[in-house]
Amino acid sequence: MKDFPTQEQILDFIRAHPNASGKREIGRAFGIKGNARIELKRVLREMTEAGLIEKGRKKFHKAGELPPVAVLRVMAPDSDGDLWAEPLQWDSEDAKPRVSIPPGRGDKAVGEGDQVLVKIDRGDHGYFGKVIRKVGSGPQKVLGIFRQQEYGGRIVPVSKKADREWVVQPGDRNGARDGELVEGEQIGRGDRMGLPKARVSARLGDPAAPKSVSLIAIHEHGIPDAFPDEVVKQAIKAKPVSLGQREDLRHLPLITIDPSDARDHDDAVAAEADSDPQNPGGHVVWVAIADVAHYVTPGSPLDAEARKRGNSTYFPDRVVPMLPEELSGDLCSLHEGVDRPCIALRMQLDAQGRKIGHRFTRALMRSPASLSYEEAQAAIDGQVTERTEPLLDWVLRPLWAAYEATKLAREHRAPLDLDLPERKVILNDAGEVTSVAFRDRFDAHKLIEEFMILSNVCAAETLERKQRPLLYRVHEEPSPAKLDQLREVVDSVGMVLAKGQVLRTAHLNALLNDSAGQEHAEMINVSVLRSMMQAYYAAENFGHFGLSLARYAHFTSPIRRYADLIVHRALISAHKWGDDGLGPLDEERLEETAEHISQTERRSMLAERDTTDRYLAAYLAERVGNEFEGRVAGVARFGLFVKLDETGADGLIPISRLGHEYWSHDPDTQTLMGDRSGRVIGLGMPVTVRLEEAVPVTGGLLFELLSVEDRAMPRVKSGPRKGGGKRKLTKSKIRRNRSRRA
């Protein structure tokens, strides 16, 4: 044909029509028909070979540019929390382009390493895309010990749940040495033995080093532990706050009461007798919370990183904070004797501790003292020191008087009253475990706890009244299935949890009180705990069952929880205190934020628990063969879980080690029953065990069961069972056997 298009004209067309750039569309655009199509095919081939264009599926696109639809690999979120992706295949010598994946309603959740089919467009600031569908998950990762072999090696996972090792080829070991802690990434389906193939992606050092314990948890659970440069720079630039438009509360004796090893102080309290003649015997309680929102503003690098982390994570040897040290340990922390910005709450309580009024204010405070729980409690108990004596009448006694009143209101509210001692791992300077103790719980702890609960209720009430969006802390009541299981356990020990009534915490507290001091008290406590739902964050209110509260929001810990920062911003917007309140993006993705920070909270809890288990296993490793007292903490068809009285450490007794008889498992009553001995083993029963194995790198403990309730485990002779089969476990048999126990 006479006006056959030039290569430049074809390139211009492809640029202008990225979604219609196949050979047929190009031919139709230039009127190419008949034999001229052969010439077009030749020209397109030459342009491809010359690197001017690239051929995708049925379409062409300019070389060095992305096609309108492509498979991309999702990268890690950047410091702003935004997702980016890069092409899975890229033949150009230029750097791989990045594609922004903005959040959109209805999009499937994607994460780092996922392979996604994306519709790509180009704007003024680069590529952006919409996920069509996920076509592959990110590479599976493993944390473990590298074991060198003649050809390459293997990674032995540190997770107790892992059931296989990973094969590492010689070229994929990344210099890893035998016995080294490594992170591996799956690269193949597996060898002829079915083991997955991996490459060593990171070398983490000696797993036996004391401070590797928390490092293992950080990597295993994917907790971000290094702040991006732009986040650190923003934190360093932060300056102290002057009074300005804030209310001046520097005259109030707002003291902080925290653990002796606290790394930050985000709440302070003060109290006085109410001078209002309309409230005889009443109290005024002030609670001041660090004004983190002043420093961590919406859309900033600090905000993106705080949201990404969701919360701080606490280990025995370190903290992985939500905010950099410049803020969490300095400018936001309510240190003694320095001016600090805060959002404060004034609560008016009557003589019975009921809240009859409250107001919030954005203020400036100066704490006269930072006390530990032990110091505050000792002073109230009459053991004053040079440091606490000046505070006794002025600060501490008014606080305790107000607390005594709130105890009356708490008793009337009847929150769930579980006895759950908290263990504490004590380390020396080298990071080695020296002892394991249970944390003391003083009235000083309960005082702070009660005032914080009241403050959280006030935050939720105020924001609801002002019709502002917020994040609730939700704890739903037990499901019918969990309640039925609890009733089975209660019934098996001759107690009753009635059906056909609206369950209230008071009913469960009565159950706990009735069992107190009896042999099955531990079992009832554990069973009630296991019947509870897990608390979470939500943009919609479903109440807080455990605290027996209709509405509840986290407000008191913005240094370590992103949920509290959101509530602070909502209060700022509601009171028109400034332009650093809850922004449109915050409001738009409130549900998404709630789900995200609920997940990060669970991630931290698991990491903290796993770390404690590993420290305890290291502590007990030198005591293998020793006997310990404990209680049955869990019953499964494959064995028993036992919690040691001395340390609170948990370990497993496999069912194969319970003797030569068949054990029937009843998940409803949480029991095992021997078909020959008739023995019933259930939750909470006291046991004596021998430690057979302790593996510090996994935190695993293996026990041998010696006795249950001071009765030695029977030695059952092998041979055919009478009756030729398994004995059926019934509720009446369980009750009968419980009544026969010595």
C-alpha positions in Angstrom: 0.0 0.0 0.0 1.1 3.6 -0.7 0.9 5.1 2.8 2.3 2.3 4.9 2.9 3.6 8.4 6.5 4.3 9.6 7.9 2.7 12.7 7.5 6.0 14.6 3.8 6.2 13.6 3.3 2.7 14.9 5.0 3.6 18.2 2.8 6.7 18.5 -0.3 4.6 18.1 0.9 2.0 20.7 1.6 4.8 23.2 -1.8 6.4 22.6 -3.8 3.1 22.7 -2.2 0.8 25.3 -5.4 -1.2 25.7 -5.9 -1.8 21.9 -2.4 -2.4 20.5 -2.5 -5.9 19.0 -1.6 -6.6 15.4 -5.3 -6.5 14.3 -6.0 -3.2 16.0 -2.8 -1.6 14.4 -3.8 -2.9 11.0 -7.3 -1.6 11.3 -6.1 1.9 12.5 -3.9 2.3 9.4 -6.2 0.6 6.9 -3.8 -2.3 6.3 -5.6 -5.1 4.4 -4.8 -8.2 2.3 -1.1 -8.9 1.6 -0.1 -5.7 3.4 -0.7 -7.6 6.6 2.4 -9.7 5.9 4.4 -6.5 5.6 3.0 -5.3 8.9 3.9 -8.6 10.6 7.5 -8.2 9.3 7.8 -4.6 10.5 6.5 -5.5 13.9 9.0 -8.3 14.1 11.9 -6.0 13.2 10.7 -3.4 15.8 10.6 -6.2 18.4 14.1 -7.5 17.5 15.4 -3.9 17.6 14.0 -3.5 21.1 11.6 -0.7 20.1 8.5 -2.7 21.2 7.8 -5.8 23.3 5.1 -8.3 22.6 2.7 -9.4 25.4 -0.3 -11.6 25.2 -1.8 -10.5 21.8 -0.6 -6.9 22.3 2.4 -4.8 21.7 3.8 -2.1 24.0 6.8 0.2 23.8 10.0 -1.3 25.0 11.0 -0.1 28.5 7.3 0.4 29.4 4.8 -1.8 31.0 1.8 -3.3 29.1 -1.7 -2.4 30.1 -2.1 -5.7 31.9 0.7 -7.6 33.5 1.6 -10.0 36.3 3.5 -8.1 39.1 5.1 -9.0 42.3 4.0 -7.0 45.4 6.8 -5.3 47.3 7.0 -4.5 51.0 5.0 -1.4 52.0 7.0 1.8 52.0 7.4 4.2 55.0 4.0 5.7 54.2 2.4 2.3 54.3 1.7 2.4 50.5 1.9 -0.8 48.4 4.0 -1.0 45.3 4.6 -3.8 42.8 7.2 -4.5 40.1 6.9 -6.7 36.9 7.6 -10.3 37.3 9.3 -10.4 33.9 11.4 -7.4 32.7 13.8 -7.8 29.8 14.9 -4.1 29.5 18.3 -3.0 30.8 16.5 -0.1 32.5 15.5 -0.4 36.1 12.3 -2.2 36.8 9.4 0.3 37.0 7.3 0.5 40.2 3.6 0.4 40.1 1.5 2.0 42.9 -1.3 -0.2 44.1 -3.7 2.3 45.8 -6.3 0.8 48.2 -9.7 0.3 46.7 -13.0 -1.0 48.1 -13.6 -4.6 47.3 -9.9 -5.3 46.4 -8.6 -8.6 47.6 -6.0 -8.2 50.3 -2.5 -8.6 48.9 0.8 -8.7 50.7 4.6 -8.7 50.1 5.7 -11.4 47.7 2.2 -12.0 46.2 1.9 -12.3 42.4 -1.1 -10.4 41.1 -2.6 -9.7 37.7 -2.9 -5.9 37.4 -4.6 -3.5 35.0 -1.9 -0.7 34.6 -2.3 2.9 33.7 0.2 5.7 33.6 -0.3 9.1 35.1 1.8 12.2 35.6 3.6 10.7 38.5 4.2 7.2 37.1 2.4 3.9 36.9 -0.6 3.0 39.1 -2.7 -0.2 38.9 -5.8 -2.0 40.0 -5.5 -5.6 41.1 -7.6 -7.9 38.9 -6.8 -11.1 40.8 -4.1 -12.8 42.8 -2.3 -15.4 40.8 0.2 -16.7 43.4 1.1 -16.2 47.0 4.4 -14.8 48.2 7.3 -17.2 48.8 7.0 -19.1 52.0 9.7 -18.3 54.5 11.3 -20.3 57.3 13.4 -19.4 60.3 15.7 -22.2 61.5 19.1 -23.6 62.2 21.3 -24.3 59.1 22.8 -27.8 59.2 25.7 -28.3 56.7 25.7 -31.5 54.7 28.0 -32.9 52.0 25.9 -31.3 49.3 24.5 -28.0 50.5 22.5 -28.4 53.7 19.2 -28.2 55.5 17.3 -25.7 57.5 15.8 -27.1 60.7 12.8 -24.8 61.6 12.7 -23.3 65.1 8.9 -23.3 65.2 7.3 -26.0 67.4 4.6 -26.4 64.7 7.0 -27.2 61.9 6.9 -30.8 60.6 9.6 -30.8 58.0 13.1 -29.6 57.2 14.1 -27.5 54.1 16.7 -28.5 51.6 19.4 -25.9 50.6 21.5 -26.4 47.5 25.2 -25.5 47.6 24.6 -22.3 45.6 21.8 -21.2 47.8 23.4 -21.2 51.2 24.6 -17.5 51.1 27.7 -18.3 53.2 25.7 -19.8 56.0 27.7 -21.8 58.5 26.7 -25.0 60.4 24.6 -24.2 63.5 23.8 -20.7 62.4 20.4 -19.1 62.8 19.1 -18.3 59.3 16.1 -17.1 57.4 15.2 -19.1 54.3 12.9 -18.5 51.4 11.2 -21.2 49.4 12.4 -21.6 45.8 11.0 -24.9 44.7 8.3 -27.5 45.4 10.6 -30.0 46.9 13.0 -32.9 46.3 12.2 -36.5 45.8 11.6 -36.9 49.6 9.0 -34.1 49.4 11.1 -31.6 51.3 10.8 -27.9 50.1 13.8 -26.2 48.6 15.0 -22.9 50.0 17.7 -20.3 49.7 19.2 -18.6 52.7 18.0 -15.0 52.5 19.5 -13.8 55.9 22.1 -15.0 58.4 21.2 -14.0 62.0 24.1 -15.4 64.0 24.4 -17.7 66.9 21.0 -19.1 68.0 22.5 -19.9 71.5 23.3 -16.3 72.2 20.9 -15.1 75.0 19.7 -12.1 73.0 18.9 -14.2 70.0 15.7 -15.4 71.7 13.7 -12.3 71.0 15.4 -11.8 67.6 14.0 -15.2 66.6 10.5 -14.1 67.5 10.9 -10.8 65.7 11.9 -12.5 62.4 9.5 -15.4 62.8 6.5 -13.2 63.2 7.6 -10.5 60.8 7.7 -7.6 63.3 9.3 -4.5 61.9 12.2 -3.6 64.1 14.1 -0.9 62.2 12.8 2.6 61.5 13.2 4.1 58.0 15.5 7.1 57.8 12.7 9.6 57.0 10.8 8.4 60.2 13.9 8.9 62.4 14.6 12.3 60.8 11.1 13.5 61.5 11.3 12.3 65.1 14.7 14.0 65.7 13.3 17.3 64.4 10.4 17.3 66.9 10.5 20.0 69.5 9.0 20.5 73.0 5.6 22.1 73.1 4.8 25.5 74.6 1.5 26.4 76.4 -0.1 28.3 73.5 -3.9 27.7 73.5 -3.6 24.7 75.8 -5.1 24.7 79.3 -2.3 25.0 82.0 -2.5 22.1 84.3 1.1 22.4 85.6 -0.3 23.1 89.1 -1.9 19.7 89.4 0.0 16.9 91.1 -0.3 14.5 88.1 2.1 11.6 89.0 2.9 8.6 86.9 2.8 5.1 88.5 4.4 2.4 86.3 6.4 -0.8 86.5 9.9 -0.2 87.9 11.4 -1.1 84.5 9.0 1.0 82.4 10.5 2.5 79.3 7.9 5.1 78.7 5.2 7.0 80.8 2.0 7.8 78.9 -0.5 8.3 81.7 -0.5 10.4 84.9 -3.2 10.7 87.6 -4.3 13.0 90.4 -7.3 13.2 92.7 -8.9 15.5 95.3 -12.1 15.6 97.3 -14.9 17.3 95.3 -15.7 20.7 96.7 -19.1 20.8 94.9 -21.8 20.9 97.7 -24.1 19.0 95.4 -21.7 16.0 95.5 -21.0 15.3 99.2 -18.3 12.7 99.7 -17.4 12.8 96.0 -14.1 12.9 94.3 -12.5 14.7 91.3 -10.0 12.5 89.4 -7.7 13.8 86.7 -6.1 11.5 84.1 -3.6 13.0 81.7 -2.4 11.1 78.6 0.6 12.0 76.4 -0.4 14.1 73.4 1.2 11.8 70.8 -1.2 13.3 68.1 0.7 16.6 68.3 3.9 14.8 67.0 2.4 12.0 64.9 0.3 13.8 62.4 -2.0 12.1 59.7 -0.2 11.2 56.5 3.3 11.8 57.9 6.1 9.2 57.8 5.8 8.8 61.5 2.1 8.1 61.1 2.6 5.5 58.3 5.2 3.6 60.3 3.1 3.7 63.5 0.1 2.4 61.7 2.2 -0.3 60.0 3.5 -1.5 63.4 0.1 -1.1 65.1 1.6 -1.4 68.6 4.8 -1.8 70.6 6.0 -5.3 71.3 7.5 -6.1 74.6 10.2 -8.8 75.2 12.1 -9.5 78.4 15.3 -8.1 76.9 14.0 -5.4 74.6 11.1 -3.4 73.3 10.2 -3.0 69.6 8.4 0.3 69.9 5.7 1.8 67.8 7.4 5.2 67.8 11.1 6.1 67.7 12.9 6.5 71.0 13.1 10.3 70.5 9.3 10.4 71.0 8.4 7.3 73.0 11.2 7.7 75.6 11.5 11.5 75.5 9.2 14.1 74.1 5.9 12.1 74.5 6.8 10.5 77.8 5.4 12.2 80.9 8.8 12.5 82.7 9.1 14.0 86.1 9.8 17.7 86.4 9.4 18.7 82.7 6.6 20.3 80.7 4.7 17.8 78.5 1.7 18.2 76.2 -1.3 16.0 77.1 -4.9 15.4 76.5 -6.4 15.4 80.0 -9.7 14.3 81.4 -11.5 15.6 84.5 -13.9 13.1 86.0 -16.4 13.8 88.8 -17.3 10.8 90.9 -19.9 10.5 93.6 -19.3 8.9 97.0 -20.1 5.4 95.6 -17.6 5.8 92.8 -20.1 6.4 90.0 -19.1 8.9 87.3 -21.5 11.8 87.3 -19.7 14.1 84.9 -16.5 14.5 82.8 -14.8 16.8 80.4 -11.7 16.6 78.1 -9.1 19.3 77.6 -5.9 19.7 75.6 -3.3 20.9 78.1 0.2 21.2 79.3 1.3 19.4 82.5 4.4 18.9 84.7 4.6 15.7 86.8 6.0 16.2 90.3 7.0 12.5 90.5 7.4 9.3 88.6 6.8 6.4 91.0 6.9 2.6 90.6 4.0 0.5 91.7 6.1 -0.8 94.5 7.0 2.7 95.7 3.4 3.9 95.7 2.1 0.9 97.5 4.8 0.9 100.1 4.1 4.5 100.9 0.3 3.9 101.4 1.2 0.9 103.5 3.2 3.1 105.9 6.7 2.5 104.5 7.5 6.0 103.3 10.8 7.1 101.9 12.5 10.5 101.5 11.1 10.4 98.0 7.5 9.5 98.8 6.9 11.2 102.2 6.2 14.6 100.7 3.6 13.0 98.3 1.7 11.0 100.9 -1.0 13.5 102.0 -0.9 15.7 99.0 -1.1 13.1 96.2 -1.3 9.5 97.2 -4.0 9.4 99.9 -6.5 11.4 97.7 -5.8 8.9 94.9 -6.5 5.9 97.2 -9.6 7.6 98.6 -11.0 8.0 95.1 -10.0 4.4 94.3 -11.8 3.0 97.3 -15.0 4.7 96.0 -14.5 3.2 92.5 -14.3 -0.3 94.0 -18.0 0.1 95.0 -19.0 1.0 91.5 -16.9 -1.8 90.1 -18.5 -4.3 92.4 -21.9 -3.2 91.2 -20.8 -3.5 87.6 -19.3 -6.9 88.2 -16.7 -7.3 85.5 -15.3 -10.8 85.0 -13.0 -11.6 87.9 -10.5 -14.2 86.7 -7.4 -15.1 88.7 -4.7 -15.0 86.1 -1.2 -14.5 87.6 1.4 -13.0 85.2 4.9 -14.5 85.0 8.0 -12.4 84.7 11.3 -13.6 83.3 14.3 -12.0 85.0 17.5 -11.6 83.0 21.1 -10.7 83.9 23.2 -8.2 82.0 24.3 -10.9 79.6 20.7 -11.7 78.7 20.6 -15.0 80.6 17.6 -16.1 82.7 18.3 -15.9 86.4 14.8 -16.5 87.7 11.2 -16.7 86.8 8.6 -15.1 89.1 5.0 -14.2 89.1 4.4 -10.4 89.1 3.1 -9.0 92.3 -0.3 -7.3 92.0 -0.9 -4.5 94.4 -3.8 -2.1 94.9 -1.6 0.4 93.1 -2.0 -1.7 90.0 -5.7 -1.9 90.4 -6.0 1.8 91.1 -4.3 2.7 87.8 -6.3 0.0 86.0 -9.6 1.3 87.2 -8.9 4.9 86.4 -7.8 3.9 82.9 -11.0 1.9 82.3 -13.1 4.9 83.4 -11.1 7.2 81.0 -11.6 4.8 78.1 -15.4 4.8 78.8 -15.4 8.6 78.9 -13.6 8.8 75.5 -16.2 6.5 73.9 -19.1 8.3 75.4 -17.9 11.7 74.4 -17.2 10.7 70.8 -20.6 9.0 70.5 -22.3 12.1 71.9 -20.5 14.3 69.4 -21.3 11.8 66.6 -17.6 11.3 65.7 -16.2 8.1 64.2 -13.9 6.1 66.5 -12.3 2.7 67.1 -14.0 0.7 69.8 -12.4 -2.0 71.9 -14.8 -4.9 71.5 -15.1 -8.1 73.5 -18.1 -10.1 72.5 -19.9 -12.6 74.8 -19.0 -16.3 74.5 -20.5 -18.1 71.6 -23.3 -20.7 72.3 -20.9 -23.5 71.4 -18.3 -22.3 73.9 -20.9 -21.9 76.5 -22.2 -25.5 75.9 -18.6 -26.7 76.4 -18.2 -24.7 79.6 -21.5 -26.2 80.9 -20.2 -29.7 80.2 -17.1 -29.1 82.3 -19.1 -27.4 85.1 -21.7 -30.2 85.1 -18.9 -32.9 85.3 -17.9 -31.5 88.8 -21.4 -31.2 90.1 -21.8 -27.5 89.6 -24.4 -25.6 87.5 -24.4 -22.9 84.9 -28.0 -22.4 84.0 -29.3 -22.3 80.5 -32.1 -20.1 79.2 -30.8 -16.8 80.6 -28.9 -13.8 79.2 -25.4 -14.6 80.3 -23.8 -11.9 82.4 -20.3 -11.7 83.9 -22.0 -11.9 87.4 -23.1 -15.5 86.5 -19.5 -16.5 85.7 -18.1 -14.7 88.8 -20.6 -16.6 91.0 -19.3 -19.8 89.4 -15.7 -18.8 90.1 -16.5 -17.8 93.7 -18.4 -21.1 94.4 -15.4 -23.1 93.2 -12.8 -21.0 95.1 -10.8 -23.2 97.5 -12.1 -26.4 96.1 -10.1 -29.0 94.2 -11.6 -28.1 90.8 -11.1 -24.3 91.2 -8.2 -24.2 88.8 -10.2 -26.2 86.2 -13.2 -23.8 86.5 -10.9 -20.8 86.1 -9.2 -22.2 83.0 -12.5 -23.3 81.5 -14.1 -19.9 82.0 -11.1 -18.3 80.4 -11.2 -20.6 77.4 -14.9 -19.9 76.8 -14.1 -16.2 76.3 -13.9 -14.6 72.8 -10.8 -12.7 71.8 -11.0 -8.9 72.1 -10.5 -6.8 69.0 -10.8 -3.4 67.5 -13.8 -2.3 65.4 -15.4 0.8 63.9 -18.7 -0.5 65.2 -19.7 -0.9 68.8 -20.5 -4.4 70.1 -19.8 -3.7 73.7 -17.2 -5.2 76.1 -18.5 -8.3 77.8 -15.5 -9.0 80.0 -15.6 -5.5 81.6 -19.4 -5.4 81.6 -19.4 -2.1 79.7 -21.8 -1.0 76.9 -19.1 1.1 75.2 -15.4 1.1 75.4 -12.5 2.7 73.5 -8.7 2.6 74.1 -7.5 6.1 74.9 -4.8 5.8 77.5 -1.7 4.4 75.7 -1.1 6.3 72.5 2.7 5.8 72.8 2.3 2.1 72.3 -1.1 1.6 70.6 -2.2 3.1 67.3 -5.9 2.6 68.3 -5.4 5.1 71.1 -3.8 7.6 68.7 -6.9 7.3 66.4 -9.2 8.0 69.4 -7.0 11.1 70.4 -7.4 12.4 66.9 -11.1 11.9 67.0 -11.3 13.9 70.3 -9.2 16.7 68.7 -11.6 16.9 65.8 -14.6 16.7 68.0 -13.4 19.6 70.2 -11.9 21.6 67.3 -8.5 21.8 69.1 -6.4 21.9 66.0 -5.8 20.7 62.4 -4.1 17.5 63.6 -7.3 15.6 64.3 -8.9 12.7 62.5 -8.4 13.3 58.8 -10.6 12.1 55.8 -8.2 9.2 55.1 -8.3 8.1 58.7 -12.1 8.1 58.6 -12.3 6.4 55.2 -10.2 3.4 56.2 -11.3 3.1 59.9 -12.6 -0.5 59.4 -9.4 -1.4 57.5 -7.3 0.1 60.4 -9.3 -1.8 63.0 -8.7 -5.1 61.3 -5.0 -4.3 60.7 -4.2 -3.3 64.3 -6.2 -6.3 65.6 -3.8 -8.5 63.6 -0.7 -6.7 64.7 -1.8 -7.0 68.3 -2.2 -10.8 67.9 1.1 -11.0 66.2 2.8 -9.3 69.1 1.1 -11.5 71.7 2.2 -14.6 69.9 5.8 -13.3 69.6 5.9 -12.3 73.2 4.5 -15.7 74.3 6.9 -17.6 72.0 9.9 -15.6 73.4 8.9 -16.4 77.0 8.5 -20.1 76.2 12.1 -20.1 74.7 13.5 -18.3 77.7 11.8 -20.8 80.1 13.1 -23.8 78.0 16.6 -22.3 78.3 16.2 -21.8 82.0 15.0 -25.4 82.5 17.4 -27.1 80.1 19.9 -27.7 83.0 17.2 -29.4 85.0 16.2 -32.2 82.7 15.4 -35.3 84.8 14.0 -33.2 87.7 10.5 -33.6 89.0 8.0 -30.7 89.1 4.6 -30.0 90.4 2.0 -28.6 88.0 -1.5 -28.7 86.7 -3.2 -29.9 83.5 -3.6 -26.8 81.4 -4.9 -28.4 78.2 -6.4 -31.7 77.0 -6.2 -32.9 73.4 -6.6 -36.2 71.7 -2.8 -36.4 71.2 -1.9 -35.7 74.8 -1.9 -33.4 77.8 -0.5 -29.9 78.3 0.9 -29.2 81.8 1.7 -25.8 83.3 4.4 -25.9 86.0 3.6 -24.3 89.3 7.1 -22.9 89.9 7.7 -21.1 86.6 4.4 -21.2 84.7 6.2 -23.0 81.8 4.0 -25.1 79.5 5.0 -28.6 78.2 3.5 -31.6 76.5 2.9 -35.2 77.6 2.2 -37.2 74.5 -0.7 -39.7 74.8 1.7 -42.5 73.9 3.5 -41.9 77.2 0.4 -42.4 79.4 0.6 -46.1 79.6 -0.4 -49.2 77.6 -4.1 -48.5 77.4 -6.5 -46.6 75.2 -7.4 -43.1 76.2 -10.8 -41.7 75.1 -10.8 -37.9 74.5 -13.9 -35.9 75.3 -13.6 -32.4 73.9 -16.7 -31.2 75.7 -15.5 -32.1 79.2 -11.9 -31.6 78.3 -10.9 -35.0 79.7 -9.1 -38.2 78.8 -10.3 -41.5 80.2 -8.3 -44.8 80.3 -10.2 -47.8 79.1 -8.6 -50.2 81.6 -7.8 -48.1 84.6 -10.9 -46.0 84.4 -8.7 -43.0 85.3 -10.1 -39.6 84.2 -7.6 -36.8 83.6 -9.0 -33.3 83.2 -8.3 -29.6 83.2 -6.9 -28.1 86.4 -5.9 -31.4 88.0 -2.6 -31.3 90.0 0.1 -33.5 88.6 3.7 -34.5 89.2 5.9 -34.7 86.1 9.5 -35.4 85.2 11.1 -33.1 82.6 12.4 -35.3 79.8 13.4 -32.7 77.2 13.9 -28.9 76.9 14.7 -27.3 73.6 15.5 -23.6 74.0 15.5 -22.8 70.2 11.9 -23.9 69.9 10.7 -23.4 73.4 9.5 -27.0 73.5 9.2 -28.9 76.8 8.4 -32.7 77.0 7.2 -34.3 80.3 6.6 -37.7 81.7 3.5 -38.0 83.8 4.3 -39.5 87.2 1.1 -38.9 89.2 -2.3 -37.3 89.1 -3.8 -35.8 92.3 -1.0 -37.6 94.3 -2.0 -41.0 92.8 0.8 -42.7 90.8 -0.1 -43.5 87.2 -0.9 -47.2 87.0 1.3 -49.6 85.2 -0.9 -51.4 82.8 0.1 -54.9 81.5 0.0 -55.4 77.8 -2.4 -57.9 76.3 -5.9 -58.0 74.9 -8.5 -55.8 76.5 -11.5 -57.4 78.2 -14.5 -57.0 76.0 -12.3 -56.7 73.0 -12.8 -53.0 72.3 -12.7 -49.4 73.5 -14.7 -48.4 76.4 -17.2 -45.7 75.6 -16.7 -42.4 77.6 -19.9 -41.1 79.1 -20.6 -38.0 81.2 -21.9 -40.2 84.0 -18.7 -42.2 84.0 -16.7 -39.1 84.2 -18.7 -37.8 87.2 -18.5 -41.2 88.9 -14.8 -41.5 88.4 -14.3 -37.9 89.7 -16.2 -38.7 92.9 -13.9 -41.7 93.5 -10.8 -39.6 93.4 -8.9 -39.7 96.7 
